[in-house]
Amino acid sequence: MDFFREQDIARRNSRLLTLLFIAAVIVLIILTNAFVIIFLLPETLGLMEGRSVSIDWDVVVTVSAAITIVIAGVVFYNMMRFSQGGKHVAEALGAERIAPATTDPHERRTQNIVQEIALASNMPVPPVYVMKNERGINAFAAGMSPADAVIAVTRGAMEKLNRDELQGVIGHEFSHILNGDMRLSLRLAAMLRGITFIGDVGAATLRATTRPRYRTSSKKNDGRAVALMLGLGLYLLGLIGGLMAGLIKSAISKQKEYLADASSVQFTRNPDGIGNALKVIGGYTPGMLVESARAEELSHLFFGQVKHRLWLMFATHPKLEDRIQRVDPDWDGQFIERRATPLDTPDLAEESGGKQAARAMAAAGIVAAYETTAQPSVSHDTTLDEPFSASEPQHADSQLAAHLTEEARDPLGAMGLLLALLWHPDGSGGQLDFVEKAKVAGLADMVQKHGVALAALPSTQRLALVELCLPALKNLSPKQYNAFKGLLLAFIRADGRIDLSEWCLFQLVRHYLDPEFLHTKPVRPRFATLKAVTDDLATALGTLALLTDDQPERALARGAAILELDLPSKSRDSLGVTDFSKAVHQLAKCYPLLKVTILKAMAAVAADDSRVSGRELTLIKAIAAVIDCPVPTSMLPVNTIHP
């Protein structure tokens, strides 16, 4: 699947959404004016005195302006609320973040699967949330960009799906992150909230005016009748707005679900995963039901239909049978039955060595990621009764991998591992002094312990480890994060120079953690053509070309051909980290489709010698993070990635 093409489709859908929203607002303005003039101010039509019909345009302008301002205010408020990141959306829906060091076996399995799919899709591991009180099988991804994305899964999905099936569901949600659906979905939610807000005001007015009151004068009763009429009118307008919102939501949402199902198969390389998950939902009594108060408002974010719809024209998702048929054309029409049980079932980690098996699974995940970062192996246990049957990995470095995985789940361990990746074994630069001055108990020992062992780690493994550490670091406080970021910079500058690997590590950390703590604003696009950034492209691609084994000029020419530009040649002296960093930050100001072309050119440069080295992959991913354009594995040449 071409994720960049799907991102372009998502952007076109965004324009369609804007047009549909404007049309819906115009309809609401017309209906509101008609209601006000006919029912509340009939004298403006001359009906009361028998005069010829005339319209008071001052009233029309006032009502239209009021409706526009109210809707715009509600949309702006919700856009600001959603722009704070996926975690705020997840918390609004009642989801709770899973602690990185959780001992719950279902949560550990879910985290491990998210790690695997993140590595398979070439993006950092997002935080994982659970909707603990939901028996239905469902999930969602939320966030304005991959940097602030989260994955949330219902408890029913964790408990009722086996590992293959849960992989399929989570792979589906990762597609929404990569192809730009999340931002579109949140914009859709904000806009539709503006349309339906009028109905909420009407409902509140009706409740206030229908409460029993005593000792009221006739004058007050007249005012109450007007308020009752106003509330009823606004409520009816809200119903019409809700119908239009439902139609818009349905029109925008359905097609992307088919695409997400298909990409889930690509991520897991197992069509039975997503297919059987859908079949289980069909045979499971609670189905995809989500009882959260906000679920209906954000229904288009979810894996499946959160409420039953009598009219399919208002459904946010395709029919279950149609989705199954597309994934499994030979389906016999039979669902897979799973018994609905209370959510407070016994903790499986306390039975049959569940904790040990869960730890073994985590170790297997990191080892698989280390061995083939671009296409990590995904294990397939197909039985629901033994969801934690992973065997001990048969690798020489499995104990190290398990230990690193456990520490990467803990904020202190994640800080120590990232600093250890920058450690100078000879003690140069005073790095130990920096750690000790931070006065974080245990951090200095951890950095020293891992520093030597991680120094020889291949680039692809270093990249995998960085991405595994990021979710745990999101559990720091803002003060702790600022202190850690300062310590990270001190480590990088300790030897008086910054190399590309250090730049990459810092950019990945900064890009995926700054939005969590600093509420950074997205970069606004400025450049509409690649010609406007020709010099910056020459610097960025020239630096990448120097990492190739031979003939960097030929590699650069391949990238220039994709860009359809004549790039100026750059001397090696002008391709330092400082100039390179400035160039990449300029490229971040390009329009989205231009970024796609830039990344394709970089992939072509990296693969000029028929292989993509670990250093090249790390550099491409760091550049992609800075310019805010995710890199799916499908963009890179198959079977060309080497440590």
N, C-alpha and C positions, 0 to 999 in steps of 0.2 A: 504494500500500500504506500502511495506517495503522500506522506504526511504534509509536505509543503503544499501540494495541490489542495489537500483538504483544508489547510489553514487559509488558503485563498478563498475556498468555498465558504468557510466560516466568516471571513471578512465580507464577502458578498451578501451572506445571510444577515450580517449586521446592518448593512445598508438597507436590505429588504425590511428588517425589523424596524428601522427608523421610519421608513415610509409608511408601514402599516400602523405604527404608533401615531404618527401625525394624522393619518386618516381617521383613526379611532378618536383622537382628541377633537378633531373637527366635528365629527358626528356628535360627540358629547356636548360640545359647545352649542350646536344647533338645537339639540333636544332640550338642553337646559334653558336656553332662551325661549323656546316655545312654551315650556312649562311655566316659566316666570311670567311671561306676557299673558298667557291664556288663563292661568289659574290663580296667580297671585296678584297680577296687576291688569285685570281685564279692561280697566278704563283706558289703558294705553292704546287699545284697539278701537276705542270709541263705542264699545258694545253696551256700556252702561247707559249712555245718553242717546243711543240710537243714531249717533253721528256716523259718517262714512269711516270705513276702516283705515286707520293710519298707525304706523309703528313709531314708537319713540326710540330713535336710534341711539340716544344717549344711554338708555337702559340696556340696549343690546351691546353696546361697546363696554359698558361697565360690567355686565355679567360675563361677557367673553373674556375680558381682562382678568376678572376674578378667578374664573375657572382655569385659565392658562397659568396664572401665578401659583394657584394652589397645586395643580398637577406638577408644574416645574419644580416647586419647592419640595414636594414629596419625592419626586424622582431624584433630585439632587441630594436630598438627605440619605436616601437609600443607596445611591451610588457611593457616597462618602463612607457609609457604613460598610458596604461590601468591599470597598477598596482597601480596607484595613487588613485584608488577608483571609485565606480560607479558614483559619482557626475561628474567626468570629462567626462565620456562617455555620461551622460545625457546632459551636457552642450554642448558637441560637436555636439549633434543631435538637438540642439536648444531648449531644454527643460529648464524650469525655476522652481526653487524650490518654492513650495507653502509655504507661511508664516504660521507658526503654528497657529497664531491668525487671519487668513484670515476670512473675513466676506462674501466672495463669497459663495453662497449656494451649488453650484456644487462642489467646492473645499472642503468645509466643509464635505459634504457627502462622498466624496472620502477619505478624511483623516479618517473619522470615520470607514469606511469599512476596510481600511488598518489596523487600530487598532484592529478591531475585528478578522480579519484573522491572524494577528500576534499573538494574544493571543491564537487562535485556533490551530496554528501551533507551539506554544511554542517557540517563538523567539521574540527578541526586535522589536519595531516598527521602520521600516526603513523610512527615509525621503521620501516625496512624491513630484514628479515633474509633471509638466503639459506642453504639447506641444501645446501652445495656438493657433497657426496658422494652426493646422491640423484638417480638417473636417472629415477625415477618422476615423473609429473606430479601435483603436489599442492601444497597451501598450507594455512595456518591463520592465524587471528587469536587472540590471547591477551591477557589482562589482566582486572582486576577492574572496570574502568570505562574510558570513552573516554579519560580522562586518562593512563592508563598502558598503553593498548593498543599492540600491535605487529602488523605484518603480516609473515608469513614465507612464502617461496616456495621450492620446490625448484629446483635447477639445471635439472632436466629440464623443468620448466614454463617457465622462462626461455628455454631454447634451442629447445624443440619447439613452442611455441605462437606464432602470429603476434600482432600487436598487438591485434587485435579479440578474439582468444580469451583472451589474457592479461588484457585489460580485464574480460572476463566473469567470470573466476575471481576477480580481485581485488574486483570489485563484489560478488560472492557473500560474500566475507569481510567486507566493510564492513557488510553486512546484519547479520552476527552481532554486530558492535560496536554498531550502532544499536538493535537490538531486544532487547538484554539477554542474548543467548545465551552470551556469554563467561563472565560471572560464574556462570551456571547450570552451564556445562560444567566450570569449575574446581571448583565445589562438588561436582559429580558425581564428578570424578576423586578428590577428597580423601576422599569418603565410600566410594567403591568400593575405594580403597586400604586403608581400615580393614577392609573385609570380606575382602579377599584376603590380608591380612598374615598371618593364621593359617596359610595354606598355605605362605607363604614361610618361616615359622618351622619348619614341619614338614619342608619340603625341606632346610633347613639341618641339622636334627637327623638326618635320614636320611643325608645326606652325611657327617656327623661320625661316625655309628655304623657305617657300612659301610666305612670305611677299614680296610685290613688292619693288624692289630696283632699283636705278638709277645710271648710270655712273659706272658700275662695269666692271672690266677687264675680259678677257677670262680666265685668271688664277684663278680669284676669282670665276668665274662661274663654273670652273672645281671642285673647292673645295666645292662649293655649291651643285653640283650634287652628290658628294660623301656623303655629309651630308644628302642630301635628300634620297639617297639610304639607308644610315644607319638608318635614322629616320623611313623610311617605314619598314625596316626589324625589327627593335625593336618593332614597332607598331604591326606588324603581330605576332611576338613572344608573345607580350602582349595579343593579342586576344586568342592565343592558351593557354597561361597561365590563362586567364580569364575563358576559357571553363573548364580547369582542376579545377580551383578554384570553379567554380559553381558546378561541379560534386562532389567534396569533401564536399562542404557545404551542398548539398542536401543529400548526403549519411549519414552524421553525424547528421543532424538536424531533419529529419522527425519523427523518432520513438519517440523521447523525447516529441514531441507535444501531441501524444496520451496519454502518461503517465501523462503529466501535466494536460490535460483535465480531466482524471480520478481522479487525486488527488484534483482538484478543487471541484469535487462532494464530496469528503471526507471532505474537510475543511468546506464547506458551508452546507453539508447535504441536498443539494437541486439540483438534476440533471437538473431541468428546468432552473437554473441560467445560467450555461455555455451553455446548449443546446439552449435556447432562444437567448442568445447573438450571437451565431453563425448564427441562423436563421435571426436575425435582420440584420447582416452584409450581408447576401445573398440578402435581399430585400432592401438594402440601396444603393443608387446610387454611392456615393463615396467609398463604400465598406471599405476595410482596407488600402486604399491609404495613403501613407506618402510622402510628397513632400520635406522633408529635404534633403539637398545636400548629407549628409552622410548616408542616410537611406539604400541605396542599399548595401553599403559596410558592414553595420551591420544588414542586413535584417534578419539574423537568430536569432537575439536577440528578435524580436518582437513577439507579440501574433499571428499575421497572416501575410500572404504574402503582402509585402509593395508595390510591383509592379506586374502588370499582366504578367504572363509567358505563352508564346505561346507553349513552350516545357516543359511539366511537369517534364522531367528528370532533369531540372535545378531548379525546385521549392524547396524552403527551407521549405515548410510546406505541409502537406497532403491536398488533395482536401477538400473543405469546406463540401461537401456532405458526404464524408467518416467520417469526424470528428463528424458531427451531428448524423450520423447513429450509431456510437459507443456509444454515450452518450444516444441517444433516439432511440432504435431499432424499435419503432412503428411509427417513423416519416412518415408523409404522403407526404413528398416531397415539401410542401408549405413553402415558406419563410415568414417572418414577415416584412411587409413594414413600413418604417419610412421615413418621408419626409425630404429631405435635405434642410436646411435653412442656411443663413449666421450665422457666429459665434458670431456676435455682437448682439445677442438677448437680450431683456430686462432682467435685473437682477431680478431673481425670489425672491431673499431675500427681495425685496422691495414690493412684492405683497403678499397679504393674510397672513401677519404675518410670512413670510418665515424665518426671522431671529430667531424668537422665536422658530419655529419648528426645525430649525437647531440646536439650543442650546439644545432643548429637546432631540434630537437624540444623541447628544454627551453625555448627562447625561445618557441616556438609555444604551449607549455602555459601559460606565465605571461601571455602576451598574451591568450589565450583567457579565462583566469581574470579578468584585468583588465576585459575587455569585458563579460562576462556572468557575474558571480560566482555567481549563484544557479543558473544552468543553463549551465555552461561547455561550449563545443563540444568534442566528442571526435572526433578524426580516426580514420578507419578505413582502414588499409592492410591489404589482405586477403591478401597473399602472404607466405608464410613465407620465401621466398628473398630478399626485400628488406625486412627488418623495420625498416630505418632510412632509409626513403625520404621522410622528411618534408621538405617544401620550405621555403625561407627565408620567414618571415612577411612579408606585404606590408603592414606597418603603419609609421607614421612613428616610433612609439616602440619599435620592435622591438629596436634596439640597446640602449636603456636597459633594456628588459625582460630581454634575454639577460644583460646585465651583472648586474642585480639577482638573477636566478636563480642565476647562478654564485656570487655572494657569499653568498646565503642558504644555500647548501650547506655553507659553511665556518663553524665556530664563531666565529672572529674577525669574519668578514663579517656573520654574523647579529647579533652584539652591536652592531656598528657601525650596521646598518640600523635596529634597534629604537631605539637612542639617537638616531639621525638623525630618526626620526619625532617625537621630542620636542624637537628642536633649536629654539632661538630665534635666528633669523638676525641679530638685532640684538646678539647677544652678552650679553643681560641675564641676570642670575642667576648668573653665574660658572660656567656649564656647562663651558666650556673648561678652567677650573681643575680641576674635578672629574675630567675625563677625563685630564688630564696627571698628576694626583696618583695615578691608578690605575696609571700606569707600565706600560701595555700597549702594546707597540711597534706603531705603525701605527694604533691605534684613534682617536686624536685627528684625524689627517688624514682618516680614513674618515668620521667623523661630520661634519666640516666640509664635506667634498666632497659628501655626499649630503643634508645638512641642508636646503639651499636648494631642491634639486630636488624633494625629497619633501614640502616644505611645501604645495605646491599639489595634492598627490595626492588624488583623491576618496576618500570614506570607504570605499567598497567595495574599492577597490584597496589602501588601507592595511590593511584587514582581511585581504585575501588575502596581502599581504606578511608580516604578522605570523605567519600560520599556516604560511607556507612556511619561516619562520626557526626554528620551534620544534624540528623534528627535529635540526637541527645543534647547537642549544644543549644537547641531551641528551648530547652528547659532552664537555661540560665536566666538570671535576672538581668535587666538592662545594665545595672552597675557591674555585675560580674562579666557580662559580655564586653563592655568597654575596656575593662581591665585585661581580659584575655586578648582582645584585638590589639591593644597596646603591646602586650607581651609578644604576640606573634610578629608584630613589626620590629620589635627590638631583636628578636631572634634572626629575622631576615637580614637586618642591617648590621648584625654583629661582626661580620667579616669585611665590612666596608664596601660590599658589592651586592647586587641583586641579579641572580641568574633567572633564566626563563622558568625553570621548575618552581622556584620560589614565587615568582610572579603568578604562575598558574594557581598554586595552592592558595595564595592570599586572595586572588580574584574570585575563586570558587567559594571560599568562606565568606568574603564580603558580600558577594551577590546574593547568596542564599540565606544569609543571616541578618544583614542590615535591615531588610524590610520587616523582619520580626521584631526588632528592637528600636529602630530609628525612624520608622514610618517614612522611608524614602519615597520620593515621587518618581514615577516612571519618566524616562527621558522622552521628550517630545520630538517627533521626527522633523528634521529640517531639510534634508537632502532628498530631492525627488528623482535625481539621476545619479548614476555611478560616476559620470564625468566630474561631478562636483567633489568627489573624494578620490580622484585618480592617484594623487601622491600618497594618500594614506593606504590605499590598496597596494601600491607598490611596496610600501614598508612592511605591511602585514604579511603579504604573500611572499615577499622576498625573504623575510625572517623564517617563515615556514619552509621555504625551498632550501635554505641552508641546512636544515635538519635531514634532508635526503642524503642517501649514500653517495650519489654521484650526479653530476650534471645539473646543478641547481638552476642554470639558465633554461634548460629544457623543461624542467618542472614548472618554472615561473611562466613560460610560454603557454603551457597547457592551461594554467589558471587564467591567463589573460585572454585565451581563446574563448573560454566560457563567459568571461565578462564582456567580451567583444570590445576590448579597449587596448590601446597601445600603452603599456605601462612603462614609465621611465625606469631605467636601470639604477640600482642603488649600490653604492660601495658597501663592503662589509663593515666599515667603520660607522656608517650611518644607520646600521641595523641593530643598534643597542637596545637594551630593555626600555630605556626611557622614551626613545622615539617610537618604539613599537607600542608601548602602552598608550601614548598620546594618539597614535594612529587608530588603535582599536576603539578607543573611547569616541573618536570622531565617527567611526563606522556605526557606532550605536545610535547615531542621530539620523541614519538612513530610514527610509520608509520600509515597512515590513517585507514586501516582496523583494526589495533589493537585498535585504539581509539573506534571504533564501539563496539568491544567486551568488552572494559572497561566500556562503558556506559551501555551496557546491563547487565553487572554484578552489576553495581550500582543500576540499576532499580530493579533487583532481590533482592538485600539487602534491599532496601527501602520498597519493597512490601512484605517482609517476614511475617509481621503481618497482611496481607490482607488489608493494607491501606497505602497510601503515604501521610504523613503529609505535611503541608505547609513548614515547616523547611527543610524537606528532599527534596522536590521539588525544593526549592530555592537553596539548596546546589548542587543538581545535575545540575541545569541550570548554576550555577556559574562555576562548574568544566567543564561543556561542553564548556562554553565560553573561559575559559583559554586554554583548549586543542584544541579549534577551531573545534568542531564537534557538529553540531546542534542536538537538541533533539526533534523529532516530538512526538506529543501526543501518536501516535500509539505504541510507544515503551513502554509506561507506562501501567500498568493494568487498564482496564476500570472501571470507577465508584469507584475508590479507593482513590481519592484525597480529603483531608480534610484540613480545615484551621489549 
